[in-house]
């Protein structure tokens, strides 16, 4: 049981201290596992290079491979990405908050080790009110990778997240079993037509209906 581990910092997502504790941990350079509308995530503040480096190590992921970011709202996307085209705006309007990650050109003034030196970023607004409030309290985007070692199965519970990453993280938010259980659909909006990079809960017909044109696979 999680509660039997003296080294593991765990707090229920229903605890009124949860948001402030998570935000303080992240702003202090810590790593946090958190529930989302898809699977459990592993997060660091994207603006803190040392924390992002720790996250790459915890994940067992090469720092040459970029990590996605989670946002509190579409306003943050507009600040981090270059001017958004009509396709991206329609997809945001239809599926955010939700299980859709968009690859967009990054704004020239935004830098993060999470991007691995690329000129694009992958962003999502999760359909999880508590997590969005954590991001708001942090004041910036949160790395939004799944809470597992690279190549392992995604975690759907706090217990599974702890089994994967417990020795690497500073805090785990226990929000019960994630109702989605499937990682988000990823669409690359930097090319024409837009292209599905990973199929998830949101399907190609749903995407095409939202934008009124075909999407490549």
Secondary structure as UniProt FT lines:
FT   HELIX           2..4
FT   TURN            6..7
FT   STRAND          10..12
FT   TURN            13..14
FT   TURN            16..17
FT   HELIX           18..27
FT   TURN            28..29
FT   STRAND          32..34
FT   STRAND          41..43
FT   TURN            46..47
FT   HELIX           49..59
FT   TURN            63..64
FT   STRAND          69..71
FT   HELIX           74..80
FT   HELIX           86..95
FT   STRAND          100..106
FT   TURN            108..109
FT   HELIX           113..115
FT   TURN            116..117
FT   STRAND          120..125
FT   HELIX           129..138
FT   STRAND          142..143
FT   STRAND          145..146
FT   TURN            150..151
FT   HELIX           158..165
FT   TURN            166..168
FT   STRAND          171..174
FT   STRAND          185..188
FT   STRAND          195..198
FT   HELIX           204..211
//
